[in-house]
Amino acid sequence: MLEIAYRCPNGEPGVVKTAPKLADGTPFPTLYYLTHPQLTAAVSRLETTGLMREMTERLRHDSELAAAYLRAHESYLAERDAIESLASTFSAGGMPDRVKCLHVLVAHSLAKGPGLNPFGDEALAVLAAEPSMTAVLDGELWR
């Protein structure tokens, strides 16, 4: 772990930023991880709804959305490679071609703030509408 990348409104860690390689040099390409149990569970519930499949389908038919998602992917790679290059175009969460893991996309949005990762932002908007999420999300950012 390099740092806490997002703290919940109540001060608890919600996302951690990790090194791109393990101590033995093994690539570890996921830069951001959700760590708050309530938030992780809520995103897991979203993943069971078919939302990722719907997002991937929209990505195939909406060029503006695809371009925004590609920008999120490129930003993710640039940030990771600034720490330590993996010499890879693989990022995380399925970027830029599909939506594979909402946990990663939500963590990316929380770490970087709204406006960078469209699918992380979208998932957070769904979660922010849940009253139980007020302790872990600043709902005003995601509406």
NORGIJO-V462872 format. One record per backbone hydrogen bond with DSSP energy under -0.5 kcal/mol. NH is the residue of the N-H (numbers start at 1). CO is the residue of the C=O. E is the energy in kcal/mol with one decimal. If there is no record, write none. Layout:
NH&CO&E ; NH&CO&E
This chain:
2&17&-3.7 ; 3&17&-1.4 ; 5&3&-0.7 ; 5&15&-2.0 ; 6&15&-1.5 ; 8&12&-3.2 ; 10&135&-1.2 ; 11&8&-2.9 ; 14&6&-3.1 ; 15&6&-1.6 ; 16&33&-2.3 ; 17&3&-2.9 ; 18&31&-2.8 ; 22&26&-2.8 ; 25&22&-2.4 ; 28&20&-3.7 ; 31&29&-0.7 ; 33&16&-2.3 ; 35&14&-2.8 ; 36&14&-1.1 ; 40&36&-2.9 ; 41&37&-2.4 ; 42&38&-2.1 ; 43&39&-2.3 ; 44&40&-2.2 ; 45&41&-2.1 ; 46&42&-1.9 ; 47&43&-2.1 ; 48&44&-0.9 ; 48&45&-0.8 ; 49&46&-1.6 ; 50&47&-0.6 ; 51&46&-0.8 ; 54&50&-2.1 ; 55&51&-2.8 ; 56&52&-2.5 ; 57&53&-2.1 ; 58&54&-2.3 ; 59&55&-2.2 ; 60&56&-1.3 ; 61&57&-0.7 ; 61&58&-0.9 ; 62&58&-1.3 ; 63&61&-0.6 ; 66&62&-2.6 ; 67&63&-2.2 ; 68&64&-2.2 ; 69&65&-2.5 ; 70&66&-2.2 ; 71&67&-2.1 ; 72&68&-1.9 ; 73&69&-2.2 ; 74&70&-2.8 ; 75&71&-2.4 ; 76&72&-2.3 ; 77&73&-2.5 ; 78&74&-2.4 ; 79&75&-2.5 ; 80&76&-2.5 ; 81&77&-3.2 ; 82&78&-1.6 ; 83&79&-0.8 ; 83&80&-0.9 ; 84&80&-2.3 ; 91&95&-0.6 ; 95&92&-1.7 ; 97&94&-1.0 ; 98&94&-2.3 ; 100&93&-2.9 ; 100&98&-0.7 ; 101&93&-1.1 ; 105&101&-1.6 ; 106&102&-3.1 ; 107&103&-2.2 ; 108&104&-2.5 ; 109&105&-2.2 ; 110&106&-2.8 ; 111&107&-2.5 ; 112&108&-2.4 ; 113&109&-2.5 ; 116&113&-0.9 ; 118&116&-0.8 ; 121&117&-2.8 ; 122&118&-2.0 ; 123&119&-2.3 ; 124&120&-2.2 ; 125&121&-2.0 ; 126&122&-1.7 ; 127&123&-2.3 ; 128&124&-3.0 ; 129&125&-0.8 ; 129&126&-0.7 ; 130&127&-2.1 ; 131&129&-0.6 ; 133&130&-2.2 ; 134&131&-1.4 ; 136&133&-1.2 ; 137&133&-2.2 ; 139&137&-1.4 ; 141&138&-1.9 ; 142&138&-0.6 ; 142&139&-0.8 ; 143&140&-0.7
